[in-house]
Amino acid sequence: MNGPARVERRRRTGAWTGAAVALLALAAPWVAPYPPDRQEDVAGARLLRPLTWAHALRSGPHRLVIVTGLRRTPDGWEFDRGGLRQTLVAADPAEKPAPRFYLLGTDTLGRDLLSRLLYGLRHSVVVAALCVALALVIGAGVGAITGLAGGLWDEVLMRGVEVVMSIPRLLLVLVGAALFRPSNTTLVLLLGGTTWTGLARMVRAETLTFRGSTPALAARAAGSSTLRLIVRHLVPQIAPVLVVFAALRFADTIVLESALSFLGLGAPPPAVSLGDVLASGREALYEAWWVAAAPGALIAAIVLTVRSASRGFLNLLDPPSIG
């Protein structure tokens, strides 16, 4: 397959995959088989393996147990619960056991792992999208203003950008997460407010080139304001740069947001993040590998897919030569 066709194929694959991830994240409340925090029976449903068929058996007016290997006997029910074979005498078998299927198994508290992954994907994708949108607005705005205005505005703003870039982003995020109360708003402000500096420098460079071009001079002569010049003329020209930046920062933000949630610095419950799901499998890593492997594989798949798609868009900016 030649170069342009390979780039187009990668771009289409990344676009379709991104759309699928976004739809799956938005449809989590309708796709998830169970509520993410549902704990019917911790002792019986704890650390069930993937592809496990189970049953919810009511053993009293206010007690429900999750069992596997359920078998009807003349005296009642025989089943496995918590690794032990038990028997329940049922005088009134009118209420039938309710089936349960755990596609990806359960965690240490007996919660369905697939449901928690879907809700965690929704939370992480929404937070990352808001962070990227905030970074795009700040970075593109600062870069365009400095490039078009020049003079004192350029000096002051770009020196401020360099000061922010000199401080490690992870350090800023960790300090901010420790100082302020954890919430989704705090996450968006911290992650989005620390990732726009590189975009500001790129947009400034593009703006300096655009400022002396014929379309910019013609728009100025026609009486276009600075805002109109940015929105109608500059943004369409630098749109590929914005798309590549958004894709790369989206992948980075997914990883960083999951890391903060893994450390307990993310949004508090009832919010479910992929980092929370990953952290729930830390204590049972050797006993139940799937609890940590499933969210880890999902995070890796999202990051690799988004980065592959961004590489396709990057090739559109700098296409390979025929020679």
C-alpha positions in Angstrom: 0.0 0.0 0.0 1.4 3.4 -1.0 2.0 6.3 1.4 -1.1 8.5 0.7 -3.4 5.5 0.8 -1.9 4.3 4.1 -2.3 7.8 5.6 -5.9 8.0 4.5 -6.6 4.5 5.8 -5.1 5.4 9.2 -7.0 8.6 9.4 -10.3 6.9 8.6 -9.6 4.1 11.1 -8.8 6.6 13.8 -11.9 8.6 13.1 -14.2 5.6 13.2 -12.5 4.3 16.3 -12.8 7.7 18.0 -16.5 7.9 17.1 -17.1 4.4 18.5 -15.3 5.2 21.8 -17.3 8.5 22.1 -20.6 6.7 21.4 -19.8 3.9 23.8 -18.9 6.4 26.5 -22.1 8.4 26.0 -24.2 5.3 26.0 -22.8 3.8 29.2 -26.0 4.2 31.2 -27.9 2.2 28.6 -25.3 -0.3 27.6 -23.9 -1.2 31.1 -25.6 -4.4 32.3 -25.6 -3.3 36.0 -25.1 -0.1 38.0 -21.4 0.5 38.6 -21.7 0.5 42.4 -24.1 -2.4 42.7 -23.0 -4.7 45.6 -25.6 -7.5 45.9 -23.4 -10.0 47.8 -19.8 -9.1 48.5 -18.9 -12.6 49.8 -20.5 -14.5 47.0 -19.8 -12.2 44.0 -16.2 -11.2 45.0 -13.5 -11.8 42.3 -15.6 -13.9 40.0 -13.7 -14.8 36.8 -14.6 -13.4 33.4 -17.4 -15.2 31.6 -19.0 -16.4 34.8 -22.6 -17.4 35.0 -24.2 -16.9 38.4 -27.5 -16.6 40.0 -29.1 -14.2 42.6 -30.8 -16.4 45.1 -33.0 -14.9 47.8 -32.5 -16.7 51.1 -34.7 -14.5 53.2 -36.9 -11.4 53.0 -33.9 -9.1 53.2 -31.0 -11.3 52.0 -29.8 -11.9 48.5 -26.8 -14.1 47.8 -24.8 -14.5 44.5 -24.0 -18.2 43.8 -22.5 -20.3 41.1 -23.0 -23.9 40.1 -26.7 -23.7 41.2 -28.5 -27.0 41.3 -32.1 -27.8 42.4 -32.4 -30.6 44.9 -35.5 -32.2 46.5 -34.8 -30.2 49.7 -33.9 -26.8 48.2 -30.9 -25.5 46.4 -27.2 -26.6 46.2 -24.6 -24.1 45.1 -21.1 -22.7 45.4 -20.6 -19.4 47.3 -17.2 -18.0 48.2 -15.5 -21.2 47.2 -17.6 -23.4 49.5 -20.3 -25.8 48.5 -23.5 -24.9 50.4 -27.1 -26.0 50.6 -30.2 -23.8 51.1 -33.5 -25.4 52.3 -36.3 -23.6 50.4 -39.8 -24.2 51.7 -41.4 -22.0 49.1 -39.6 -22.2 45.7 -42.0 -19.8 44.0 -39.4 -17.1 43.5 -37.0 -18.3 40.9 -33.2 -17.5 41.0 -32.3 -14.5 38.9 -29.5 -15.1 36.4 -26.4 -13.0 36.4 -23.6 -13.0 33.8 -20.3 -11.2 34.4 -18.6 -10.8 31.0 -15.3 -9.4 32.5 -15.8 -10.8 36.0 -16.2 -8.8 39.2 -13.9 -6.8 41.5 -13.0 -7.2 45.2 -16.4 -5.8 46.2 -18.4 -8.0 43.9 -19.2 -5.2 41.4 -19.5 -6.0 37.7 -16.3 -5.0 36.0 -17.8 -4.4 32.6 -20.3 -1.9 34.0 -17.5 0.0 35.9 -15.4 0.1 32.8 -18.1 1.6 30.7 -18.9 4.3 33.3 -15.2 4.9 33.9 -14.7 5.3 30.2 -17.5 7.8 30.1 -16.1 9.8 32.9 -12.5 9.8 31.6 -13.5 10.7 28.0 -15.7 13.6 29.1 -13.1 15.0 31.4 -10.4 14.7 28.8 -12.6 16.3 26.1 -13.3 19.3 28.4 -9.6 19.6 29.2 -8.6 19.6 25.5 -11.4 22.1 24.7 -10.1 24.5 27.5 -6.5 24.1 26.3 -7.5 24.8 22.7 -9.3 28.0 23.6 -6.5 29.3 25.8 -3.6 28.1 23.6 -5.1 29.3 20.3 -6.3 32.6 21.9 -2.9 33.4 23.4 -0.9 32.4 20.4 -3.1 34.3 18.0 -3.1 37.5 20.1 0.6 37.5 20.5 1.2 36.8 16.9 -1.1 39.5 15.6 -0.6 42.2 18.3 3.2 41.9 18.7 5.1 44.5 20.7 4.5 44.5 24.5 1.7 42.0 24.4 3.9 39.5 22.6 6.8 40.0 25.1 4.6 39.8 28.3 2.5 36.8 27.2 5.3 34.7 25.7 7.4 35.3 28.8 4.5 34.0 30.9 4.2 31.0 28.6 7.9 30.2 29.1 7.5 30.4 32.9 4.7 28.0 32.8 6.6 25.6 30.5 9.6 25.7 32.8 7.6 24.0 35.6 7.0 20.3 35.2 3.3 19.7 34.3 3.0 16.7 36.6 4.3 18.7 39.5 1.7 21.5 38.9 -1.1 19.0 38.7 -0.1 17.1 41.8 0.2 20.3 43.8 -3.1 21.6 42.6 -4.8 18.3 43.3 -3.5 18.3 46.8 -4.4 21.9 47.6 -7.9 22.0 46.1 -10.9 19.8 46.9 -11.1 16.9 44.4 -13.9 17.4 41.8 -14.5 17.3 38.1 -14.2 21.0 37.8 -10.8 20.9 39.6 -9.6 18.2 37.3 -10.6 20.1 34.1 -9.0 23.3 35.3 -5.8 21.6 36.4 -5.3 19.4 33.4 -6.6 21.8 30.8 -4.9 24.8 32.3 -1.4 23.2 32.2 -1.3 21.8 28.7 -1.9 24.8 26.4 1.6 26.4 26.4 2.9 24.3 23.5 -0.1 25.1 21.4 0.3 28.8 22.1 3.9 28.7 20.7 2.8 26.8 17.6 -0.1 29.1 16.9 2.1 32.2 17.4 4.5 30.9 14.8 1.7 30.2 12.4 0.2 33.6 13.1 3.4 35.4 12.4 3.6 33.7 9.0 -0.1 34.5 8.3 0.1 38.1 9.4 2.1 39.2 6.4 0.3 37.0 3.9 -1.9 38.3 1.1 -5.3 37.0 2.6 -4.5 38.7 5.9 -3.6 42.0 4.3 -6.7 41.9 2.1 -8.9 41.2 5.1 -7.3 44.1 7.0 -7.9 46.4 4.0 -11.5 45.3 3.9 -12.0 46.4 7.5 -11.9 43.1 9.3 -11.5 43.2 13.0 -8.9 41.2 14.9 -11.5 38.8 16.1 -12.9 38.3 12.7 -9.5 37.8 11.2 -8.7 35.1 13.7 -12.1 33.2 13.4 -12.7 33.5 9.7 -9.2 33.4 8.3 -6.6 32.2 10.8 -8.4 29.2 12.4 -9.3 27.5 9.1 -5.6 27.7 8.1 -4.3 26.2 11.3 -7.1 23.7 11.7 -4.8 20.7 11.0 -2.4 21.9 13.7 -5.4 22.1 16.2 -6.6 18.7 15.3 -3.2 17.0 15.8 -2.8 18.9 19.1 -6.2 17.9 20.3 -5.6 14.2 19.5 -2.2 14.1 21.2 -3.4 16.0 24.3 -6.5 13.9 24.6 -4.4 10.7 24.8 -2.1 12.3 27.4 -5.0 13.6 29.4 -6.6 10.2 29.6 -3.4 8.8 31.0 -2.9 11.6 33.5 -6.5 11.7 34.7 -6.4 7.9 35.2 -3.1 8.3 37.1 -4.6 10.9 39.4 -7.6 8.8 40.1 -5.3 5.8 40.7 -3.5 7.8 43.4 -6.8 8.9 44.9 -6.6 12.5 43.7 -9.4 12.3 41.1 -13.1 13.0 41.4 -14.6 11.5 44.5 -17.3 8.9 44.5 -19.9 8.3 43.1 -17.8 9.2 40.0 -16.1 6.2 38.5 -12.9 6.7 36.5 -10.7 4.2 34.7 -8.0 4.9 37.3 -10.4 4.0 40.1 -11.2 0.7 38.4 -7.4 0.1 37.9 -6.7 0.9 41.6 -9.4 -1.5 42.8 -7.4 -4.4 41.3 -4.1 -3.4 43.0 -4.6 -5.4 46.2 -5.8 -8.5 44.3 -3.3 -8.4 41.5 -2.0 -11.9 41.9 -5.3 -13.4 43.0 -7.5 -11.8 40.2 -5.4 -10.4 37.4 -8.4 -9.4 35.3 -9.5 -6.6 37.6 -6.3 -4.6 36.8 -5.7 -6.0 33.3 -9.1 -4.9 31.8 -8.9 -1.1 32.6 -5.1 -1.1 31.8 -5.8 -2.7 28.4 -8.6 -0.2 27.7 -6.4 2.8 28.6 -3.6 1.5 26.4 -5.9 0.8 23.5 -7.4 4.3 23.6 -4.0 6.0 23.8 -2.5 3.9 20.9 -5.6 4.4 18.7 -5.7 8.1 19.2 -2.0 8.5 18.7 -2.1 6.4 15.5 -4.9 8.6 14.2 -3.0 11.8 15.1 -0.1 10.5 13.1 -2.3 10.2 10.0 -3.3 13.9 10.4 0.3 14.9 11.0 1.3 13.3 7.7 -1.3 15.6 6.0 0.7 18.6 7.4 4.0 17.2 6.2 3.3 14.8 3.4 6.2 12.5 2.3 8.0 13.4 -0.9 7.5 11.3 -4.0 11.2 10.7 -4.2 
